[in-house]
């Protein structure tokens, strides 16, 4: 009974621990290829302990068959995966380019063939002159020794090549590589000890169990590297909590601009959950004409337009940083939705620079605009419009009717103003139109006539039975004034000249009009 419990403990407990390691490593970062590979390695190691325990219940002949079926083939696969794992692990250092995967295959295929031939009596019997008179158990042991020797020699060589770069790399990379070296050393030493012990007369079952504990030591050193030295995390693994709970959207892009990771906030910004974003190009969420400069920029902040999955446009502040992860260049993109702030700013700006009644530019906007044009040395024209006898509308029909008429006049003025012109209400019944890039009086005069026709002509905004008419004064800059005050005075003078000449007309400022304005 005691022997059975000991046997149970030596097989089941390590197998259960390896199963737990397999799940733990996979759940730590299931998206990383090395985490997935390590999880498979640990699962195969657990299978080896289970198969060895089952074999102990059967007679020698049946046990050998069971070992052949449940242990030899998984052991061959495990050996190949260990070589692949160490090769990819050595590439974590950055500059070191591990041997191509086809070299692994070139080693593994004949290796598996040799092991299977030696370990299977029905096969190696046909090659007795090369293999000698091996019995069932000796064939299995010989195949296992060949497999183990090849695996540990290969991974040791790959580790040494990778160490040339890893020893000069960052501390975390160097620590990772050291832990991998301990794993290889422990596995190789215990395997060699098992082989020597068997040659010196140790029972086959004990030597085989020592070989199993060699892979167990290998697994625990690899697990230590994963959990304690940051081996194989994604670039944001160490900051996973901050990544997940960040109030901003965070994307991790590869060098081609494809999304590798996304945090939950991105769903609020782009309309898709993180799992559905992975693999999609970030360009599909950029507004027309926008781009992210993924060309070795280091770090920068910019504002761009993006669209969510429903096509709604949004303004985003983007913090773009170049990072190195998994030996490749990647980009961390932090997104902050500025749509609400932009709308609020636009509303504040609109209220500050536009007339509340008519919606056209107000006096403040006019003053800043005309000052800007005067300072840049351009030429242009200012049209000042005043509604004659507008007070009579308010007195006869009330202020509401007057406001309605002002809105209709503003709409007609906006319609008749050239595309390059700008319309303003200066207050009361006075409007102004700024025409930039005008070099002579012909164009502003034509515009003034067009305005008169639109306001008081046939089907104009002002009905024919209304006492209201329009007087327009035109001043050119810099000819009639090179500052706001003098230019306004010239346009006002020309406007009053129109009133003196009978109203409902326009006048271009002339120097002889000076002193005639009311």
VEXLO-740707 format. One record per residue (C-alpha): x, y, z; residue in three letters; residue number from 1; chain. Coordinates in Angstrom, 1 decimal, decimal comma. Layout:
! VEXLO-740707
X	Y	Z	lummi	zapa	romar
X	Y	Z	ALA	NUM	A
...
This chain:
! VEXLO-740707
X	Y	Z	lummi	zapa	romar
0,0	0,0	0,0	UNK	1	A
2,8	2,3	0,9	UNK	2	A
4,5	1,7	-2,5	UNK	3	A
1,3	2,5	-4,3	UNK	4	A
0,8	5,8	-2,5	UNK	5	A
4,4	6,8	-3,1	UNK	6	A
4,0	5,9	-6,8	UNK	7	A
0,7	7,9	-6,9	UNK	8	A
2,3	10,9	-5,2	UNK	9	A
5,4	10,9	-7,5	UNK	10	A
3,2	10,9	-10,7	UNK	11	A
-0,2	12,5	-9,9	UNK	12	A
1,0	15,5	-7,9	UNK	13	A
3,6	16,7	-10,5	UNK	14	A
1,1	16,0	-13,3	UNK	15	A
-1,6	18,1	-11,5	UNK	16	A
0,9	20,9	-10,9	UNK	17	A
1,9	20,9	-14,6	UNK	18	A
-1,8	21,0	-15,5	UNK	19	A
-2,3	24,0	-13,2	UNK	20	A
0,8	25,7	-14,8	UNK	21	A
-0,7	25,1	-18,3	UNK	22	A
-3,9	26,9	-17,4	UNK	23	A
-2,1	29,6	-15,4	UNK	24	A
0,3	30,5	-18,2	UNK	25	A
-2,4	30,5	-20,9	UNK	26	A
-4,8	32,7	-18,9	UNK	27	A
-2,0	35,2	-18,2	UNK	28	A
-1,9	36,3	-21,8	UNK	29	A
-3,8	34,0	-24,2	UNK	30	A
-3,1	36,3	-27,2	UNK	31	A
0,7	35,8	-27,0	UNK	32	A
2,1	33,0	-29,1	UNK	33	A
4,7	32,0	-26,6	UNK	34	A
2,2	31,8	-23,7	UNK	35	A
0,1	29,5	-25,9	UNK	36	A
3,1	27,4	-26,8	UNK	37	A
4,2	27,2	-23,1	UNK	38	A
0,7	26,1	-22,1	UNK	39	A
0,8	23,2	-24,7	UNK	40	A
4,3	22,2	-23,4	UNK	41	A
3,1	22,0	-19,8	UNK	42	A
0,0	20,0	-20,9	UNK	43	A
2,1	17,4	-22,7	UNK	44	A
4,4	17,1	-19,7	UNK	45	A
1,3	16,4	-17,5	UNK	46	A
0,3	13,8	-20,0	UNK	47	A
3,7	12,1	-19,7	UNK	48	A
3,3	11,8	-15,9	UNK	49	A
-0,2	10,4	-16,4	UNK	50	A
0,8	7,8	-19,0	UNK	51	A
3,8	6,7	-16,8	UNK	52	A
1,5	6,2	-13,8	UNK	53	A
-0,9	4,1	-15,9	UNK	54	A
1,9	2,0	-17,2	UNK	55	A
2,9	1,0	-13,7	UNK	56	A
-0,4	-1,0	-13,3	UNK	57	A
0,2	-3,3	-16,3	UNK	58	A
2,5	-6,2	-16,9	UNK	59	A
5,8	-5,3	-18,6	UNK	60	A
4,7	-6,2	-22,1	UNK	61	A
1,4	-4,4	-21,9	UNK	62	A
3,0	-1,4	-20,2	UNK	63	A
5,5	-1,1	-23,0	UNK	64	A
2,7	-1,0	-25,5	UNK	65	A
0,9	1,6	-23,4	UNK	66	A
4,0	3,7	-23,2	UNK	67	A
4,5	3,5	-26,9	UNK	68	A
1,0	4,6	-27,5	UNK	69	A
0,6	7,4	-24,9	UNK	70	A
4,2	8,4	-24,2	UNK	71	A
6,6	8,0	-27,1	UNK	72	A
4,6	10,1	-29,7	UNK	73	A
3,7	12,9	-27,2	UNK	74	A
7,4	12,9	-26,2	UNK	75	A
8,5	13,4	-29,8	UNK	76	A
6,0	16,2	-30,2	UNK	77	A
7,1	17,7	-26,8	UNK	78	A
10,8	17,6	-27,9	UNK	79	A
10,0	19,5	-31,1	UNK	80	A
7,9	22,1	-29,3	UNK	81	A
10,7	22,7	-26,7	UNK	82	A
13,1	23,4	-29,6	UNK	83	A
10,6	25,7	-31,2	UNK	84	A
9,8	27,4	-27,9	UNK	85	A
13,5	28,1	-27,0	UNK	86	A
14,2	29,3	-30,6	UNK	87	A
11,3	31,8	-30,4	UNK	88	A
12,2	32,8	-26,8	UNK	89	A
15,8	33,6	-27,9	UNK	90	A
14,4	36,0	-30,5	UNK	91	A
12,9	38,1	-27,6	UNK	92	A
16,3	39,8	-27,2	UNK	93	A
15,7	41,9	-30,3	UNK	94	A
18,6	41,8	-32,7	UNK	95	A
19,1	38,1	-32,6	UNK	96	A
17,3	36,3	-35,4	UNK	97	A
16,8	32,7	-34,4	UNK	98	A
17,2	29,9	-36,9	UNK	99	A
14,4	29,6	-39,4	UNK	100	A
11,6	27,3	-38,5	UNK	101	A
12,3	24,9	-41,4	UNK	102	A
15,6	24,0	-39,7	UNK	103	A
13,5	22,9	-36,7	UNK	104	A
11,5	20,7	-39,0	UNK	105	A
14,6	19,4	-40,7	UNK	106	A
15,8	18,3	-37,3	UNK	107	A
12,5	17,1	-35,9	UNK	108	A
11,3	14,9	-38,8	UNK	109	A
14,3	12,5	-39,0	UNK	110	A
14,5	12,6	-35,2	UNK	111	A
10,9	11,5	-34,8	UNK	112	A
11,4	8,8	-37,4	UNK	113	A
14,5	7,4	-35,7	UNK	114	A
12,8	7,4	-32,2	UNK	115	A
9,7	5,6	-33,6	UNK	116	A
11,8	3,0	-35,4	UNK	117	A
13,9	2,2	-32,4	UNK	118	A
11,0	2,2	-29,9	UNK	119	A
8,6	0,1	-32,0	UNK	120	A
9,5	-3,6	-32,2	UNK	121	A
7,3	-4,3	-35,2	UNK	122	A
9,4	-1,7	-37,1	UNK	123	A
12,9	-1,9	-35,9	UNK	124	A
12,8	-5,7	-36,2	UNK	125	A
13,1	-5,1	-39,9	UNK	126	A
16,4	-3,3	-39,3	UNK	127	A
17,9	-5,7	-36,7	UNK	128	A
21,3	-5,7	-38,4	UNK	129	A
21,5	-1,9	-37,5	UNK	130	A
19,7	-1,9	-34,2	UNK	131	A
20,9	-5,1	-32,7	UNK	132	A
18,7	-7,4	-30,6	UNK	133	A
16,8	-4,7	-28,7	UNK	134	A
13,9	-5,9	-26,6	UNK	135	A
10,7	-3,8	-26,2	UNK	136	A
11,9	-1,8	-23,1	UNK	137	A
15,4	-1,2	-24,4	UNK	138	A
14,0	0,2	-27,7	UNK	139	A
11,9	2,7	-25,8	UNK	140	A
14,8	3,7	-23,6	UNK	141	A
17,2	4,0	-26,6	UNK	142	A
14,7	6,2	-28,5	UNK	143	A
14,1	8,4	-25,4	UNK	144	A
17,8	8,9	-25,0	UNK	145	A
18,3	9,9	-28,6	UNK	146	A
15,4	12,3	-28,4	UNK	147	A
16,4	13,9	-25,1	UNK	148	A
20,1	14,3	-26,2	UNK	149	A
19,1	16,0	-29,5	UNK	150	A
16,6	18,3	-27,8	UNK	151	A
18,9	19,5	-25,0	UNK	152	A
21,9	20,0	-27,4	UNK	153	A
19,8	22,0	-29,9	UNK	154	A
18,2	24,3	-27,3	UNK	155	A
21,6	24,8	-25,6	UNK	156	A
23,1	25,9	-28,9	UNK	157	A
20,2	28,3	-29,6	UNK	158	A
20,4	29,7	-26,1	UNK	159	A
24,1	30,4	-26,4	UNK	160	A
23,6	32,2	-29,7	UNK	161	A
20,8	34,3	-28,2	UNK	162	A
22,9	35,1	-25,1	UNK	163	A
25,3	37,1	-27,2	UNK	164	A
22,6	39,7	-27,7	UNK	165	A
20,6	39,2	-24,5	UNK	166	A
23,5	39,9	-22,2	UNK	167	A
23,7	43,4	-23,6	UNK	168	A
19,9	44,0	-23,7	UNK	169	A
17,7	45,6	-21,0	UNK	170	A
17,7	44,1	-17,6	UNK	171	A
14,3	42,3	-18,0	UNK	172	A
15,4	40,7	-21,3	UNK	173	A
18,6	39,6	-19,8	UNK	174	A
16,8	38,1	-16,7	UNK	175	A
14,4	36,3	-19,0	UNK	176	A
17,2	34,7	-20,9	UNK	177	A
19,0	33,7	-17,7	UNK	178	A
15,9	32,0	-16,4	UNK	179	A
15,6	30,1	-19,7	UNK	180	A
19,2	29,0	-19,4	UNK	181	A
18,5	27,7	-15,9	UNK	182	A
15,6	25,8	-17,3	UNK	183	A
17,7	24,2	-20,0	UNK	184	A
20,5	23,4	-17,7	UNK	185	A
18,3	21,8	-15,1	UNK	186	A
16,5	19,7	-17,6	UNK	187	A
19,7	18,6	-19,3	UNK	188	A
21,5	17,7	-16,1	UNK	189	A
18,7	15,7	-14,6	UNK	190	A
18,2	13,9	-17,9	UNK	191	A
21,9	13,0	-18,1	UNK	192	A
21,7	11,8	-14,4	UNK	193	A
18,8	9,6	-15,3	UNK	194	A
20,7	8,0	-18,2	UNK	195	A
23,9	7,4	-16,1	UNK	196	A
21,8	6,0	-13,2	UNK	197	A
20,2	3,5	-15,6	UNK	198	A
23,5	2,5	-17,0	UNK	199	A
24,7	1,9	-13,4	UNK	200	A
21,9	-0,5	-12,6	UNK	201	A
19,0	1,8	-11,4	UNK	202	A
15,6	0,2	-12,1	UNK	203	A
14,1	1,3	-15,4	UNK	204	A
11,0	2,8	-13,6	UNK	205	A
13,1	5,0	-11,4	UNK	206	A
15,3	6,2	-14,2	UNK	207	A
12,3	7,0	-16,3	UNK	208	A
10,7	8,9	-13,4	UNK	209	A
14,0	11,0	-13,1	UNK	210	A
13,6	11,9	-16,8	UNK	211	A
10,1	13,1	-16,2	UNK	212	A
11,3	15,3	-13,3	UNK	213	A
13,8	16,8	-15,7	UNK	214	A
11,0	18,3	-17,8	UNK	215	A
9,2	19,3	-14,6	UNK	216	A
12,2	21,4	-13,6	UNK	217	A
12,3	22,9	-17,0	UNK	218	A
8,7	23,8	-16,7	UNK	219	A
9,1	25,5	-13,3	UNK	220	A
12,0	27,7	-14,5	UNK	221	A
10,1	28,7	-17,5	UNK	222	A
7,1	29,5	-15,3	UNK	223	A
9,3	31,6	-13,0	UNK	224	A
10,5	33,6	-16,0	UNK	225	A
6,9	34,2	-17,2	UNK	226	A
5,5	35,3	-13,8	UNK	227	A
8,5	37,0	-12,1	UNK	228	A
10,5	38,5	-15,0	UNK	229	A
7,8	39,7	-17,3	UNK	230	A
8,6	37,0	-20,0	UNK	231	A
6,3	37,1	-23,0	UNK	232	A
3,8	39,8	-21,9	UNK	233	A
2,2	42,0	-24,3	UNK	234	A
3,7	45,5	-24,3	UNK	235	A
1,0	46,6	-21,9	UNK	236	A
1,0	43,5	-19,7	UNK	237	A
2,8	45,1	-16,8	UNK	238	A
0,3	48,0	-16,9	UNK	239	A
-2,8	45,9	-17,6	UNK	240	A
-4,9	47,5	-14,8	UNK	241	A
-4,1	51,0	-16,1	UNK	242	A
-4,7	49,9	-19,6	UNK	243	A
-8,1	48,4	-18,8	UNK	244	A
-9,3	51,1	-16,5	UNK	245	A
-7,9	54,1	-18,4	UNK	246	A
-10,6	56,8	-19,0	UNK	247	A
-9,1	57,2	-22,5	UNK	248	A
-9,2	54,8	-25,4	UNK	249	A
-6,0	52,9	-26,0	UNK	250	A
-5,0	51,1	-29,1	UNK	251	A
-1,8	49,0	-29,8	UNK	252	A
-0,9	49,0	-33,5	UNK	253	A
1,6	47,0	-35,4	UNK	254	A
4,0	48,6	-37,9	UNK	255	A
1,4	48,2	-40,6	UNK	256	A
-1,3	50,0	-38,7	UNK	257	A
-3,4	46,9	-37,7	UNK	258	A
-5,0	46,9	-34,3	UNK	259	A
-3,3	44,3	-31,9	UNK	260	A
-5,0	45,3	-28,7	UNK	261	A
-7,7	47,7	-27,5	UNK	262	A
-9,1	48,7	-24,1	UNK	263	A
-12,8	48,8	-23,2	UNK	264	A
-13,2	52,6	-23,6	UNK	265	A
-12,5	52,2	-27,3	UNK	266	A
-15,9	50,7	-27,7	UNK	267	A
-17,5	54,0	-26,7	UNK	268	A
-15,3	55,8	-29,2	UNK	269	A
-15,4	53,5	-32,2	UNK	270	A
-18,5	51,5	-31,6	UNK	271	A
-16,9	48,0	-31,6	UNK	272	A
-15,8	45,9	-28,6	UNK	273	A
-12,0	45,2	-28,3	UNK	274	A
-12,2	41,6	-29,5	UNK	275	A
-13,8	42,7	-32,8	UNK	276	A
-11,2	45,5	-33,3	UNK	277	A
-8,2	43,2	-33,3	UNK	278	A
-6,8	42,6	-36,7	UNK	279	A
-8,6	45,6	-38,3	UNK	280	A
-6,6	48,4	-39,9	UNK	281	A
-6,9	51,7	-37,9	UNK	282	A
-7,2	53,5	-41,3	UNK	283	A
-10,8	52,3	-41,6	UNK	284	A
-11,7	54,5	-38,6	UNK	285	A
-9,9	57,7	-39,9	UNK	286	A
-11,9	60,4	-41,5	UNK	287	A
-11,4	61,1	-45,2	UNK	288	A
-8,0	62,8	-45,8	UNK	289	A
-6,7	61,9	-42,3	UNK	290	A
-3,7	59,7	-41,5	UNK	291	A
-1,6	58,5	-38,6	UNK	292	A
2,2	59,0	-39,2	UNK	293	A
3,4	55,5	-38,5	UNK	294	A
6,9	56,0	-39,8	UNK	295	A
9,2	56,1	-36,9	UNK	296	A
8,0	59,4	-35,4	UNK	297	A
8,9	58,5	-31,8	UNK	298	A
6,2	60,4	-29,9	UNK	299	A
3,7	63,1	-30,8	UNK	300	A
0,3	64,6	-30,1	UNK	301	A
-2,1	65,6	-32,8	UNK	302	A
-5,8	66,2	-33,5	UNK	303	A
-7,5	64,2	-36,2	UNK	304	A
-11,0	63,3	-37,4	UNK	305	A
-12,2	59,8	-36,9	UNK	306	A
-15,5	57,9	-37,7	UNK	307	A
-17,1	55,2	-35,6	UNK	308	A
-18,5	52,0	-37,0	UNK	309	A
-21,9	53,8	-37,7	UNK	310	A
-20,1	56,5	-39,7	UNK	311	A
-20,5	59,3	-37,2	UNK	312	A
-17,6	61,8	-37,3	UNK	313	A
-15,6	62,6	-34,2	UNK	314	A
-12,7	64,8	-33,3	UNK	315	A
-10,0	63,1	-31,4	UNK	316	A
-6,8	64,2	-29,6	UNK	317	A
-4,3	61,4	-30,4	UNK	318	A
-1,2	60,8	-28,3	UNK	319	A
1,0	58,5	-30,5	UNK	320	A
4,1	56,8	-29,2	UNK	321	A
6,4	54,3	-30,8	UNK	322	A
7,3	51,3	-28,7	UNK	323	A
9,2	48,0	-29,1	UNK	324	A
7,3	44,9	-28,2	UNK	325	A
7,9	41,2	-29,0	UNK	326	A
11,0	42,3	-30,9	UNK	327	A
9,0	44,4	-33,4	UNK	328	A
8,1	48,1	-33,7	UNK	329	A
4,6	48,9	-32,6	UNK	330	A
2,6	52,0	-31,7	UNK	331	A
0,6	52,9	-28,7	UNK	332	A
-2,3	55,3	-29,5	UNK	333	A
-4,2	57,1	-26,8	UNK	334	A
-7,5	58,5	-28,0	UNK	335	A
-9,4	61,4	-26,2	UNK	336	A
-12,8	62,3	-27,6	UNK	337	A
-12,9	66,1	-28,2	UNK	338	A
-16,2	66,2	-30,0	UNK	339	A
-18,2	67,6	-27,1	UNK	340	A
-15,5	70,1	-26,2	UNK	341	A
-15,2	71,2	-29,9	UNK	342	A
-19,0	71,7	-30,1	UNK	343	A
-19,0	73,7	-26,9	UNK	344	A
-16,1	75,9	-28,2	UNK	345	A
-17,9	76,3	-31,5	UNK	346	A
-21,1	77,4	-29,7	UNK	347	A
-19,2	79,8	-27,5	UNK	348	A
-17,4	81,3	-30,5	UNK	349	A
-20,7	81,5	-32,4	UNK	350	A
-22,4	83,3	-29,6	UNK	351	A
-19,5	85,7	-29,2	UNK	352	A
-19,2	86,6	-32,8	UNK	353	A
-22,7	86,4	-34,3	UNK	354	A
-25,8	88,5	-34,0	UNK	355	A
-28,4	86,7	-31,9	UNK	356	A
-31,4	87,8	-34,0	UNK	357	A
-30,2	87,4	-37,6	UNK	358	A
-27,3	84,9	-37,2	UNK	359	A
-24,9	87,0	-39,2	UNK	360	A
-21,6	88,3	-37,9	UNK	361	A
-21,8	91,0	-35,1	UNK	362	A
-19,9	94,2	-34,6	UNK	363	A
-17,0	92,5	-32,6	UNK	364	A
-16,5	90,0	-35,5	UNK	365	A
-16,6	92,8	-38,0	UNK	366	A
-14,0	94,9	-36,1	UNK	367	A
-11,6	91,9	-35,8	UNK	368	A
-12,1	90,9	-39,5	UNK	369	A
-11,6	94,4	-41,0	UNK	370	A
-8,6	94,9	-38,8	UNK	371	A
-7,1	91,7	-40,0	UNK	372	A
-7,6	92,6	-43,7	UNK	373	A
-6,2	96,1	-43,2	UNK	374	A
-3,0	94,7	-41,5	UNK	375	A
-2,2	92,2	-44,1	UNK	376	A
-1,7	94,8	-46,9	UNK	377	A
-4,6	93,6	-49,1	UNK	378	A
-7,1	95,7	-51,1	UNK	379	A
-10,8	95,5	-50,6	UNK	380	A
-14,1	97,3	-50,2	UNK	381	A
-16,5	98,0	-47,3	UNK	382	A
-20,3	98,4	-48,0	UNK	383	A
-22,2	100,1	-45,2	UNK	384	A
-26,0	99,6	-45,4	UNK	385	A
-28,7	101,5	-43,5	UNK	386	A
-32,4	100,9	-43,6	UNK	387	A
-34,2	104,2	-44,2	UNK	388	A
-37,3	104,9	-42,1	UNK	389	A
-37,1	101,5	-40,3	UNK	390	A
-38,3	103,1	-37,1	UNK	391	A
-41,7	103,6	-38,8	UNK	392	A
-42,1	99,8	-39,0	UNK	393	A
-41,5	99,3	-35,3	UNK	394	A
-43,9	102,2	-34,4	UNK	395	A
-46,7	101,0	-36,7	UNK	396	A
-46,5	97,2	-36,5	UNK	397	A
-44,5	96,6	-33,3	UNK	398	A
-41,0	95,4	-32,5	UNK	399	A
-41,8	91,8	-33,4	UNK	400	A
-42,7	92,8	-37,0	UNK	401	A
-39,5	94,8	-37,1	UNK	402	A
-37,4	91,8	-36,0	UNK	403	A
-39,1	89,6	-38,6	UNK	404	A
-38,3	92,2	-41,3	UNK	405	A
-34,6	92,3	-40,1	UNK	406	A
-34,4	88,5	-40,4	UNK	407	A
-35,8	88,6	-43,9	UNK	408	A
-33,4	91,3	-44,9	UNK	409	A
-30,4	89,5	-43,4	UNK	410	A
-31,4	86,3	-45,3	UNK	411	A
-31,7	88,3	-48,6	UNK	412	A
-28,3	90,0	-48,0	UNK	413	A
-26,7	86,7	-47,3	UNK	414	A
-28,1	85,4	-50,5	UNK	415	A
-26,9	88,4	-52,6	UNK	416	A
-23,4	88,6	-51,0	UNK	417	A
-20,6	87,1	-53,2	UNK	418	A
-19,0	83,9	-51,9	UNK	419	A
-15,9	85,8	-51,0	UNK	420	A
-17,8	88,5	-49,1	UNK	421	A
-18,7	88,6	-45,4	UNK	422	A
-21,9	89,9	-43,9	UNK	423	A
-22,3	91,7	-40,5	UNK	424	A
-25,0	93,4	-38,5	UNK	425	A
-23,4	96,4	-36,7	UNK	426	A
-26,5	97,1	-34,7	UNK	427	A
-30,1	98,3	-35,0	UNK	428	A
-30,9	98,6	-38,7	UNK	429	A
-27,3	98,9	-39,9	UNK	430	A
-25,4	96,2	-41,8	UNK	431	A
-21,9	95,9	-43,4	UNK	432	A
-20,5	93,8	-46,1	UNK	433	A
-16,7	93,2	-46,4	UNK	434	A
-15,4	92,3	-49,9	UNK	435	A
-11,7	91,3	-49,7	UNK	436	A
-9,3	91,2	-52,7	UNK	437	A
-11,2	94,0	-54,7	UNK	438	A
-8,9	96,3	-56,6	UNK	439	A
-11,3	98,7	-58,2	UNK	440	A
-14,8	100,2	-57,6	UNK	441	A
-16,6	98,2	-60,3	UNK	442	A
-17,1	95,0	-58,4	UNK	443	A
-18,4	96,6	-55,1	UNK	444	A
-20,7	98,9	-57,2	UNK	445	A
-22,1	95,8	-59,0	UNK	446	A
-22,6	94,1	-55,7	UNK	447	A
-24,4	97,1	-54,2	UNK	448	A
-26,8	97,3	-57,1	UNK	449	A
-27,4	93,5	-56,7	UNK	450	A
-28,2	94,1	-53,1	UNK	451	A
-30,7	96,9	-53,9	UNK	452	A
-32,4	94,8	-56,4	UNK	453	A
-32,7	91,9	-53,9	UNK	454	A
-34,1	94,1	-51,1	UNK	455	A
-36,3	96,7	-52,8	UNK	456	A
-36,7	95,5	-56,3	UNK	457	A
-39,4	93,3	-57,8	UNK	458	A
-40,2	90,5	-55,3	UNK	459	A
-37,5	91,9	-53,0	UNK	460	A
-37,4	91,3	-49,2	UNK	461	A
-39,0	94,7	-48,6	UNK	462	A
-42,5	95,1	-50,1	UNK	463	A
-43,2	97,9	-52,5	UNK	464	A
-45,8	99,5	-50,1	UNK	465	A
-43,3	99,6	-47,3	UNK	466	A
-41,7	103,0	-46,5	UNK	467	A
-38,4	101,3	-45,8	UNK	468	A
-35,6	101,7	-48,4	UNK	469	A
-31,9	101,1	-48,3	UNK	470	A
-29,0	103,5	-48,5	UNK	471	A
-25,5	102,1	-49,2	UNK	472	A
-22,1	103,7	-48,9	UNK	473	A
-19,0	102,2	-50,4	UNK	474	A
-15,4	102,8	-49,2	UNK	475	A
-12,2	101,1	-50,6	UNK	476	A
-9,1	100,3	-48,6	UNK	477	A
-6,4	101,4	-48,4	UNK	478	A
-7,5	104,2	-50,8	UNK	479	A
-10,2	105,7	-48,5	UNK	480	A
-8,7	104,6	-45,2	UNK	481	A
-6,0	102,3	-43,8	UNK	482	A
-7,5	101,8	-40,4	UNK	483	A
-10,9	100,8	-39,1	UNK	484	A
-12,0	104,2	-37,9	UNK	485	A
-11,1	106,1	-41,1	UNK	486	A
-12,5	103,4	-43,3	UNK	487	A
-15,8	103,3	-41,4	UNK	488	A
-16,0	107,1	-41,5	UNK	489	A
-15,5	107,1	-45,3	UNK	490	A
-18,2	104,4	-45,8	UNK	491	A
-20,6	106,2	-43,4	UNK	492	A
-20,0	109,5	-45,3	UNK	493	A
-20,8	107,8	-48,6	UNK	494	A
-23,9	106,2	-47,1	UNK	495	A
-25,3	109,6	-46,0	UNK	496	A
-24,5	110,9	-49,4	UNK	497	A
-26,9	108,3	-50,7	UNK	498	A
-29,6	109,5	-48,3	UNK	499	A
-29,0	113,1	-49,4	UNK	500	A
-29,5	112,0	-53,1	UNK	501	A
-32,9	110,5	-52,4	UNK	502	A
-32,2	107,1	-50,6	UNK	503	A
-32,5	103,6	-52,0	UNK	504	A
-29,2	103,9	-53,9	UNK	505	A
-25,5	103,5	-53,4	UNK	506	A
-22,6	106,0	-53,4	UNK	507	A
-18,9	105,5	-53,6	UNK	508	A
-16,9	107,7	-51,3	UNK	509	A
-15,2	110,7	-52,7	UNK	510	A
-13,0	113,2	-50,9	UNK	511	A
-15,4	116,0	-51,6	UNK	512	A
-18,0	114,2	-49,5	UNK	513	A
-16,0	114,8	-46,4	UNK	514	A
-17,9	116,9	-43,8	UNK	515	A
-21,3	116,1	-45,2	UNK	516	A
-22,3	113,2	-43,0	UNK	517	A
-24,8	113,7	-40,3	UNK	518	A
